[in-house]
Amino acid sequence: MTLFTAQEMADLGKAVRLLEEPGVGIKIANYVGKPLALGVNRLPHNWQRKIADYTKRSLLKVTDVAIFTMDAQKIQKASWDSSHKIAATLTGAAGGVFGLAGLAVELPISTTVMLRSIADIARSEGEDLSSPESRLACIEVFALGGRSKDDDAVESAYFMVRTALSQTLAAAADYIAAAKVGELAGKAAAAPLVGRFIEKVATRFSSQVADKVLAQAIPVLGALMGGGVNYVFIDHFQDMARGHFIVRCLEKRYGQALVQEHYQEIFAGHIHGAER
């Protein structure tokens, strides 16, 4: 059996801690306090539909801008996490002034900043952004929301999401590769198979956007709340990205089955440790 090095096991342990931590809704609730506990259902029903629609459209619009314009060949040892946090915070502050009405403008900008940050982290972990699968793996991060209180405690939420998305991701990557990536710049999001994958990601991402919107809708605090919530939001997805691309890097060396086996062992150890 192939053995991981001590550093690789430490890296995988870090990934487990990042990816299986509480979801973004819980983190935002810890930031804003009790108001978020009222739940997304307190939003007007038409706003729930609007959030889902805005989320899908935002992901479709920003995919090419955020990833396809990055220098895939650039060698970079560290990602610019702090710079992206500042940009997201300022965007959230500006959007917070307009409350719910500003979502259609603020969400695409915030999503672009977050996706750039995710791609930046991917590149720093050794991903080749010229690869269609690597670029789609960046979008996949938006579906990785961490654990919720309803998740099965003995199963990895991370691998459950990846399994659910695996077929559409593979089909989308094959489509882009077959069509030659360079020719798809500016058109990838419109491709039916890519669009189907993004739609699946958007379904999961929209519930997390709803938590963000609910927090920003709290009266009085306005721009301050919008900026703070966006900071929590991008910090969460930077963690998801870091963990995701650590796992992918190990999978390229050892294969998904072995990495998942070690991941589950570490995860089970955390669960049993928490129960004591």
Number of C-alpha atoms within 10 A of each C-alpha: 4 6 9 16 9 9 9 15 17 12 16 23 20 17 23 23 18 20 25 22 19 16 19 25 27 18 18 23 17 13 15 16 12 10 12 23 16 10 14 20 11 11 14 10 10 8 15 18 12 16 21 19 15 20 28 21 17 21 25 20 17 21 25 19 15 20 24 22 12 16 13 17 10 11 11 13 10 11 18 14 16 11 12 23 22 16 19 30 25 20 22 30 24 18 27 28 19 17 23 17 12 14 21 17 14 21 22 20 19 25 21 21 22 26 27 23 27 34 31 26 27 26 24 19 22 15 22 19 23 16 15 21 20 19 23 22 23 24 24 24 25 24 23 28 24 24 19 16 9 6 11 10 13 11 14 20 20 19 17 12 18 17 12 11 17 15 12 18 26 16 16 24 23 16 18 22 15 9 12 12 17 12 10 16 16 15 12 23 20 13 13 12 20 23 18 17 23 27 17 17 23 26 16 17 22 22 20 24 20 22 23 23 25 23 26 31 21 17 9 10 12 19 21 17 26 28 25 21 27 28 22 21 25 26 20 23 25 24 21 27 30 21 26 27 25 22 23 20 17 19 15 10 11 14 12 13 10 17 21 17 11 15 20 17 13 17 21 16 12 15 14 10 9 8 7 5
